[in-house]
Amino acid sequence: MTRPSHHHLTDQMPEHHDHQDVWPVLAANQHVALVNERGWRLSGKVETLTNDRQCLWIQLDAGMGRQLIHHQDGFMLESDIPA
């Protein structure tokens, strides 16, 4: 009798992450503006950034709530970020 093999996400993740492909170091409460290729823009303050810098939570401006953004969601930091 064989036992089924269980695969965990951590088993499939590389040990090293190329930090050029993830979010830069961002401070809590830092204002950011993100834009995707379709022009959809999100702006707000950084709540937290995961240790591997793959995900960030932002509190959106104008009381629009909180948003989790993964670095592969298609958003990039705008070059001119208001303070």
N, C-alpha and C positions, 0 to 999 in steps of 0.2 A: 504494500500500500504506500503510495506516495503522498506527500503533503503538498498542498498548493503553495506556490511561491507568491509572496506578497511583495509588491514593489512600492517603495515610498518615494515621494518626490525628491527627497534629499539624496536617494540613491542615483538619481538621474541628473542631478545638477553638477556642473563642473565645480572643482574645488576653487578655482580662481575665476574672478569676474573681471572683465575688462572695464575698468572704471571710466574709460572714455565713452562707453555706451550707456552709462547710467547718469543719474542726476549729479550735478556738482554738489559740493558741500554747501548746504543752505542752513542758515540759523533759524531757530524758532522765532516766530513773529516777523520774519523778513518778508517784505512785500514782494510778490512775484506776479508776473503775467506770463501766461502760457498761450500758445497759439498752435493750431494744427494746419495742415496744408489746405484745408477748406476755408480757413479764416476764422474758425470758431475760436473765440478768445475766452479764457478763464483768468480771473485775477483775484488775488486775496493774499492772506498771510499764511506762511508755512506753520502748520501745527507740529508736525513731526516728520522725520525722514527715517526710513528703516536703516539699520546698521549697514546693510549691503548697498544702500543708496539706489535700490531698484524701484521703490515706491515712496510717494510722499502724500501726506494728507494736507490739504489746504482748507482754511476757513474762507469761503468765498465772500467777496465784497457784497455790500448791500443786503446782508442778512440772508443770502441765498443758500446757506447751509455749508456742509462739509463735503469735500470730494476727495476720493482716493484716486491717485494717478500713478499708473505704472509707467516706467520709462519707455515701454514699447507701445503705449497707447496712441502714439502719433503726435504728441505735443512736444513743443520745444520752448525753451525760455526765450522771451523776446529780448532783444539786445538792449533796449531802453526800458529799464524797470524803474517806475516811479518810487520814491522813498516813502 
